[in-house]
Amino acid sequence: MNIELLPYQARAADQIARRYATLTTDPERPWEKQNWATPFYQALSALTGSGKTAILADAVAQLRTQMVGEPIVLWISKAKAVVEQTFANLSSGGKYRGLVEGFLVEQMSNIDESRVRDGSQPVIALTTVGAFNQEKRGEGSLKVHKVTRDSGEASLWHRLRERKDADGNRRPLLIVYDEAQNLADQQVDLLFELEPDAILVASATMKTPGKLGRIIDRLTYAGWTDAVGDGEDQPERGLVTAVPSGAVVEAGLVKRQVVLGGYATEMETALNDMMAEFRATTEKAIDLSAGFLPKAIYVCRTNINAEDGSTDMPTKPFRERKAPPILIWRHLVEQLGVDPTEIAVYCDLKLDRKYNPPPPGFVLFSGGEDDFAAFSEGPYRHIIFNLSLQEGWDDPACAFAYIDKSMGSAIQAEQVIGRVLRQPGARHYPDPDLNTANFYIRIDNRQEFPRILEAVRRKVAAEMPEVKLEGFSDPRERSRARLEPKSVLTIPEIHIDADDAVGPLQEVISLIPDYTRDAVNVVGPGELTRARQRVGDGSAAEIVTEQREHSNRVVARWVVRRAMQASYPEAAKTVDWADPRFEALVEITSRAAADLRDRAERLVDTFIDNADLTFEDSNPYTVASVLTKPDKVEPFLNAGHKGYSDLSDIEMECAKAIDALGLTWVRNPSNGGYSIPLLEKGGSRRFYPDFVVWKDDLVYALDPKGKHLIKNDASVKLMSIRDETGKERVLVRLITEGKWKYDPIREGTRDGFSVWRINAAGKPRCTHHDTMEAAVRKALDL
């Protein structure tokens, strides 16, 4: 199933494409040497789980449309497992295939001279660094550098450097380096031998090696900058495309909360607590039909004696061994009743299988990359490993981590966060436990935990400030922090009902011209910029732009789907992409391509105009537990929980006013609380109101807003949601400080509070009140 880009992913890819266009049309673009301009360089900085591969794939497809000639894309990663995973995702049937439609996707080892010379189709060639990273190329052992007689005495590396098509034109070369924190100087030197036209690198923790710095310096001298900027306010001539962490969290791709617990106890206590929470979360995943079961990882040292740090001898009987992986496995199986078929030990654990074999069911993967494919396909919910676990393993179902830092272990908790941060299903669930990354850290003494917590806090604050972090050095504090609801409280779930949009969408599609037989409107011009250098007279290179009759051809489906994804991804899921008109090939600069982009915008507008929000009474949202800070809980008499912590000043004032009215209410957590879909273009997909109040047969969603948000939120989040009979069921009301005017929305004085509602005509209106108590009464129609 093809994945639909999220708006922030589309914006990041668009920015890369715009910057490429800026550089290639810049008459001041620096040149490395005759006929090789300084390559376009862009670093994608995005946190783990943000969908870097999807952004890179879409950027590659967009850069292709601006190139003269069909490009060859060399897609590189350090780990074999990552390359295999990317190959599966980009190939036919892969989830990213729709992003690179029209590309031939191959392993680099299968690229031969005929593929290079065939300039009719773009190529993505995937490879590991190890396949080409050899200082002595011709004399070395790597196939890519070998000269072979049946290929005209030219190595694959030489053919990629020349990359001439059948007409003698040099094809563009684009290098994509995923997980670029592994990029080294020797690799950069080898890649620059190929004289690439563009270089895209990606990493959650970007570091630029020295050799690449020369290219960056050349671009910086020409007016480019490595300044990142904030959100969408990133410099036009920038070298870094930064994905805001808030957009990733909002989209549901990463968990909203990280909880750390420090255990200055024996291993068994930490594992017992973790398994109790693990099983409770598993039950919640089943009850909510979440579509996944949580997994746990156990990070420890391998062939040492857990009692004294000496070498653990494989010659001892299995039951007498003290290696941490064995002790963890035995406790899970023998004491906690975990099925051994659900446990994988993935590390270089020494075993004497002949004289002291492990018990039946003990599954060990000690072959590194060679074992990774078999490990990934297994049904394992408990994975015991050291820090060598492959980079390609990023299972979103992983929500629990035990980290053994006893005996001075160098294992760093902050290094493991990425393994547990991804969110399954790319959505947040109505119970916060399904949106939480849980860490159980065994330490030698309690004084060590604050240092660990601070290191993790710095990483979270720097890379993902929207993710909430809690830490507990006393396991009892962890249990007291979770407050269960006093009674069962439910709210009808709200979903997007697109049934009424299917017909109107089909009408819009029926008006799309059939470009499959059009030979005029599908053609668009292209440009090629070259440097001409006279030899021997010392003159500067002459920059010449040549007009071409054609630009690259793409499938109409790609043009329409891409434009819809950038605006409102849900709309693209309702379109019948099997319509033969979407198979037309159009050149990207043609009138047909421009028309298709306009049609895509109409499709999005049609979807939003005809889709509606509907209730699901049969499977309502049930208020779940909340996580609080036990020593900072503010108690409330009529709230659905005992109390709440971490309320802002305006939220606390609003909560006290609601509680005084005697109505049942809850603080709605953004980490897995009640949410309402938004039928609006833009980045936000769901709205989490701060408070939910029950009054008679109505549910009120109240949200105190900062003044800087109201201009946008008043038109997007104010709703009166009705059932099929037209009866109001859920009413959304916003409260802001100060006196406000509407139509247009503007602030008057700063006194009192304004209550925002939507009138019968669907327009936002507001009333002013002197106190929060009066504002809350108005918001609840009292």
C-alpha positions, 0 to 999 in steps of 0.5 A: 500500500502506497504511503500518503505524504504528510503536509510537513514531509511535503513541505520539506521536500518542496523546500529542497526542490525550490533550493535546487532550482535556486542554485541551478539558475543562479548565474553566480553558482560556483564551479569546481572545474570545467563542466562540473558545477559545484554540486547542490548540497542539502542536509535534511535534519529530522528526528528519528521517526519523522519519515526521512526516507519518504522526504528524500524519495519525494525530493528525488522525484521533484529534483528529477523533474528539474533535470535535463536527462533522466538521472541516476540516483546513488542511494547509500547507507552504512548498514546492509539492513537499511539498504534492504529495507529501503529497497523493499520500500521503494520497489514495486509494492513498497510503501514509498513506491508511489513517491518515485513512480517511473524510477527503476529501483535496483541494487547497485550490483545489478547496474551494468553498462546498458542501464547507464546508457539507457537514458529513457528511464531514471534509476535509483541504485541502492548500495552500502558504503562497504560496496565502494569504500576502498582506497585502492580501487583497481587493486582492491577486492570490491566488485564496483571498482573491478575492470572486466573484459565483458564490460569494455574494460571499464569498471562500474565506478568508471561508468558511473563517472562517465554516465553517457547515454546512447546519444553521448549526453552525460546523465545527471547524478544525484547522491543520497546518503541516509544516516549521514552521521556515518559519512567519512572523508574517504567516502566523500573523496570517492563520491566526489570522483563521480562528479555528482550534480546534487548531494542529499544527506540525512540524519537525526544528528548531523555532522559534516565531515571535513572533505564535504566542508569544502563544497559547503564553504564554496556554496557559503561564499556564494551566499548560501547559509547553514542557518536553520531558521524556525519552522517554515521561516527557513532561509531561501538559500539554506544548506539545511532543511530542518523538520520541526519536531512539533510537526512530527509529534503532531502527525503521530509519528513519534510518541508524546511522552518519555518516562524514565525510572531509575532502579538502584536494585537487583535486576529482577525488581526492575524486570518485574515492574516493567513486565507488569506495565508491559502486560497492562499496556498489552491489554489496553492495545487489545481492548482498543483494537490498536492493531499492534502489541507492544514490544520490549528491548533489553540493553546490557553487556554481553560476555561478562559476569553480572556479579563481579565483571569478570569474563563469563565462561561459555564452558559452564552449564547454561544455568550456572552462567552469569552473563546478563543476556542469559540472566534476563532470558531466564528470569523472563521465561522461568519467573515471569512466564514469557513464551521463549518463542517471543524472545530473541537474543541478538548479540555476540553471546558465546555459547558452547553448544556441544557440551553446555547447550542452551535449553530448547527455545533459546533463540540467539542471533549472533551473526550481525548483518547476516542474521538481521533478515531472519531476526526481523521476520521473527515473531519476537516481542522481547529483544535482548541486545547490546548496542550493536543492534542493527540500525535498520531495526526501528519497530514502532511497536517497541515501547519498553526498554530495560537498560542495565547500567550497573557495574559502570556500563558505558551504555547511554540511555539517550542513545537508546531513545530512538529505538523506542520513540517511533509510534505504531500506526502513525497515530496517537491512541486514546490511552496515553500508555499507548503513546509513551516510551517507558525506560527502566534503568538499572543503576549502581546507586541512586545518585547516578540517576539525576545525571542520566535524567539530565542527559536525556532531558537535554537530548529531548529538549534539543531535538523534540521539545514537544515530547513530555519527559518524566523521571522517577528514581523511586518505583513507588513514585511511578505507580502513584503518578498514574491516576485512574478515573473515578468512574467510567466516562465516555464520549462519542468518537468522531471520524471523517465520513467521506462517503458523500465526497466520492461522487463529487470527487468523481465528477471532478475527475471526469472533467480532467482532460485525457492527456494519454493521446495528447502530443501538444499540451504534454510537452514542456521546455527544458534548460541545460547550464554548462561551463565552456572553458578554452584550454591554454589561455587562462580565461575564465569559464563561460557559463552557457544556458541551452534551451531544450525542447523537452523536460522530463516526463512523469506520470499524471498520477504522480503530479495530482497525488503529490499536489494533494498530499501537500495540501490535505493527505486524507483527500488523496485516499478517496480518489480512484487512482485506477482511472486511466487518465492518471496513466498519461505521461506529461512533461513537468513544465507542460501546460498539462502538468500545470492543469493537473496541479490545478485539478488536484487543488479542486479535488482537495477543496471538493473533498473538504466541502463534501466530507463531514464529521460523524459519530461512532456511538457503538465504540465511544472514547473512554476516559483513561488514566492520566500521568501526573507529578504526585507532589504537584497534583492540584485536587478537584472535587468534580473532576473525573480524576483525583486531580491534575498537575502541569496546568498553565496559569490560564488552564488552572483558572479555567479548571477551578471555574469549571469545578465550581459549577458541579459538572463532571469534567476532565482535563484532556491530555494531548498525550492520548486524550480525546481528539477531533479531526480537522477538515481544514488544509494545513499541518494539524490533523486533529484537535485536542481540547484542554477540557471536556465537560458533560452537561445533560446530553451535551459534551462541551470541549473547552480550550483556553488559547493564547492570543497568538493562536486565536486568529487561526484557531477560531476559524479552524477549531470552532465546531458544533458537531451534530448527529444524523438527526441534526441534534447537537452532540459536541460543542467546541468553545475557545477562551482567550484573555482580553477583549476581542473583536471578530470579523476581522479578528483583532484584540481590543483591551487586555481586560477579562476574557473572551468566549469564542463560539460558532454561530448558525451560519458557521462564522466565529463570534465572541463575547467579552466577560470580566471574570473567568467564572463568567466566561466559563458559564457562558461557554457552557451555556449557563 
